[in-house]
Amino acid sequence: MAGSVLITGANGTLALPAVDHLLKHYPEYTAILTVRDASDDPNTRKLREIILRYPEAKASIQQLDLSNISTVHDFSSTLSADIAAKRTPPLKTIVCNACYWNLVGDPELTDDGYDKTFQVNHISHVALVLRLLDRFTPDGGRIVMFSSEAHEPGRAVLEKIPPSIPDDLDELVKPVAHEDKRGAGFHRYGSSKLATTAWTHALNRYLEKDESLNKITAVAYNPGGLVDSRMFQKNVSSSLYMLMRYAVQPLLPLLKYQNPQMRLGADSGVDAIELALDRVHPGERGYFELLEKAESSPESRDESKQEKLWIKSAEWARISKDNTALRGAFE
Ligand SMILES: NC(=O)c1ccc[n+]([C@@H]2O[C@H](COP(=O)([O-])OP(=O)(O)OC[C@H]3O[C@@H](n4cnc5c(N)ncnc54)[C@H](OP(=O)(O)O)[C@@H]3O)[C@@H](O)[C@H]2O)c1
């Protein structure tokens, strides 16, 4: 049985070539491509152009702004009803690709009262995944959460303040302003990726225990450092933009020798689809760097932190045993 492939942030740097790879090589799947802005956005236009290359493709573009939790629940309810009514095939994978950061401004609170970086990267994906678990194909599928080297202290060159899961978890959703906006903005991003990585480990534990959901696997995927990412065009200083555009990108062939994790979005887009569709490491769970199974940071593997984060993430995402199939995890 084929099924549906749900991708968030489907007009991003990694996602555009991922969609191209999906439609070209796996046309049997139905692509549900969500974007923050489905109107006349230039990146959504690029997504439309890719779909038009494959006239046989079963693909739709849908608007899903992850900075609003009610919108995420409304989207999940509609998709869930469509799958139940067989208007849309059941899910084979959810690729939680969308991300946000701001390296030049203070923390921004969404209408829900959460830090925007943390809500887009973590909370909304938690809601989406937990709402849709009972809409996977009977033979299961895979959830791809997006991690980054930024989740692990001491690895990312942009890190000034190490990512952490604080004792008071509310600090994650209500971070304080800091005069070093780049350092603090990258800290918010890194901590959101750390939270998502830790949460993925907890999710796998609960999925494995649930007889009706244990064929669904979850992976926290670090796609490598994407030197051509649009992340370096928006909400960053002009000096960082120039460095990436005019030094790092042209030097990529040389830099790759020093750090093989530096690559283009297109390389990771292909890998993400192969991982999502279980074509590589079928049935495996956990943390992956590029396509290698790896060990995530020690803090992300701390089970007591994972559990605290699991409970709090559900609360932030407005998930309870009444609106997820993973009821055992909330009783
Ligand atoms: N780039 C890297 O070096 C790197 C390294 C490690 C991990 N990653 C991870 O890999 C994934 C893909 O990165 P990328 O380089 O492809 O990033 P990207 O080009 O910036 O794409 C991110 C996507 O997220 C969307 N997005 C932002 N805010 C949103 C919102 N409120 N609601 C819905 N969608 C929203 C963006 O849409 P708009 O532009 O319309 O806002 C865009 O389509 C991310 O999870 C990232 O954290 C990237």
The ligand as an SDF file (V2000), in Angstrom:
LIG
                    3D

 48 52  0  0  0  0  0  0  0  0999 V2000
   20.1070   24.8060    6.9310 N   0  0  0  0  0  0  0  0  0  0  0  0
   20.9310   24.0990    7.6820 C   0  0  0  0  0  0  0  0  0  0  0  0
   22.1620   24.2410    7.6390 O   0  0  0  0  0  0  0  0  0  0  0  0
   20.3560   23.0880    8.6350 C   0  0  0  0  0  0  0  0  0  0  0  0
   21.2040   22.3990    9.5020 C   0  0  0  0  0  0  0  0  0  0  0  0
   20.6670   21.4630   10.3740 C   0  0  0  0  0  0  0  0  0  0  0  0
   19.2970   21.2620   10.3860 C   0  0  0  0  0  0  0  0  0  0  0  0
   18.4890   21.9460    9.5470 N   0  0  0  0  0  0  0  0  0  0  0  0
   17.0570   21.7140    9.5970 C   0  0  0  0  0  0  0  0  0  0  0  0
   16.6300   21.2370    8.3260 O   0  0  0  0  0  0  0  0  0  0  0  0
   15.2940   21.6690    8.0540 C   0  0  0  0  0  0  0  0  0  0  0  0
   15.2300   22.3560    6.7090 C   0  0  0  0  0  0  0  0  0  0  0  0
   16.0980   23.4810    6.7170 O   0  0  0  0  0  0  0  0  0  0  0  0
   16.2340   24.4350    5.4360 P   0  0  0  0  0  0  0  0  0  0  0  0
   17.6530   24.8050    5.3570 O   0  0  0  0  0  0  0  0  0  0  0  0
   15.5560   23.8440    4.2680 O   0  0  0  0  0  0  0  0  0  0  0  0
   15.4220   25.7210    5.9470 O   0  0  0  0  0  0  0  0  0  0  0  0
   14.6300   26.8330    5.0820 P   0  0  0  0  0  0  0  0  0  0  0  0
   15.0980   26.8760    3.6840 O   0  0  0  0  0  0  0  0  0  0  0  0
   14.6760   28.0920    5.8780 O   0  0  0  0  0  0  0  0  0  0  0  0
   13.1600   26.2590    5.0760 O   0  0  0  0  0  0  0  0  0  0  0  0
   12.3830   26.3110    6.2300 C   0  0  0  0  0  0  0  0  0  0  0  0
   10.9210   26.2490    5.8350 C   0  0  0  0  0  0  0  0  0  0  0  0
   10.1370   26.4240    7.0410 O   0  0  0  0  0  0  0  0  0  0  0  0
    9.0760   27.3020    6.7100 C   0  0  0  0  0  0  0  0  0  0  0  0
    8.5170   28.0180    7.8490 N   0  0  0  0  0  0  0  0  0  0  0  0
    9.0590   29.0060    8.5870 C   0  0  0  0  0  0  0  0  0  0  0  0
    8.1690   29.4740    9.4680 N   0  0  0  0  0  0  0  0  0  0  0  0
    7.0380   28.7560    9.3010 C   0  0  0  0  0  0  0  0  0  0  0  0
    5.7580   28.7780    9.8930 C   0  0  0  0  0  0  0  0  0  0  0  0
    5.4170   29.6760   10.8280 N   0  0  0  0  0  0  0  0  0  0  0  0
    4.8330   27.8840    9.4720 N   0  0  0  0  0  0  0  0  0  0  0  0
    5.1260   26.9950    8.4930 C   0  0  0  0  0  0  0  0  0  0  0  0
    6.3050   26.9350    7.8710 N   0  0  0  0  0  0  0  0  0  0  0  0
    7.2580   27.8220    8.2750 C   0  0  0  0  0  0  0  0  0  0  0  0
    9.6890   28.2860    5.7110 C   0  0  0  0  0  0  0  0  0  0  0  0
    8.6770   28.9510    4.9750 O   0  0  0  0  0  0  0  0  0  0  0  0
    8.6930   30.5580    4.7900 P   0  0  0  0  0  0  0  0  0  0  0  0
   10.0050   30.8730    4.1480 O   0  0  0  0  0  0  0  0  0  0  0  0
    7.5140   30.8280    3.9760 O   0  0  0  0  0  0  0  0  0  0  0  0
    8.5930   31.1440    6.1740 O   0  0  0  0  0  0  0  0  0  0  0  0
   10.5120   27.3400    4.8560 C   0  0  0  0  0  0  0  0  0  0  0  0
    9.7310   26.7600    3.8560 O   0  0  0  0  0  0  0  0  0  0  0  0
   14.9200   22.5650    9.2500 C   0  0  0  0  0  0  0  0  0  0  0  0
   14.1780   21.8380   10.1940 O   0  0  0  0  0  0  0  0  0  0  0  0
   16.2530   22.9790    9.8250 C   0  0  0  0  0  0  0  0  0  0  0  0
   16.1700   23.3120   11.1870 O   0  0  0  0  0  0  0  0  0  0  0  0
   18.9830   22.8550    8.6610 C   0  0  0  0  0  0  0  0  0  0  0  0
  1  2  1  0
  2  3  2  0
  2  4  1  0
  4  5  1  0
  4 48  2  0
  5  6  2  0
  6  7  1  0
  7  8  2  0
  8  9  1  0
  8 48  1  0
  9 10  1  0
  9 46  1  0
 10 11  1  0
 11 12  1  0
 11 44  1  0
 12 13  1  0
 13 14  1  0
 14 15  2  0
 14 16  1  0
 14 17  1  0
 17 18  1  0
 18 19  2  0
 18 20  1  0
 18 21  1  0
 21 22  1  0
 22 23  1  0
 23 24  1  0
 23 42  1  0
 24 25  1  0
 25 26  1  0
 25 36  1  0
 26 27  1  0
 26 35  1  0
 27 28  2  0
 28 29  1  0
 29 30  1  0
 29 35  2  0
 30 31  1  0
 30 32  2  0
 32 33  1  0
 33 34  2  0
 34 35  1  0
 36 37  1  0
 36 42  1  0
 37 38  1  0
 38 39  2  0
 38 40  1  0
 38 41  1  0
 42 43  1  0
 44 45  1  0
 44 46  1  0
 46 47  1  0
M  CHG  2   8   1  16  -1
M  END
$$$$
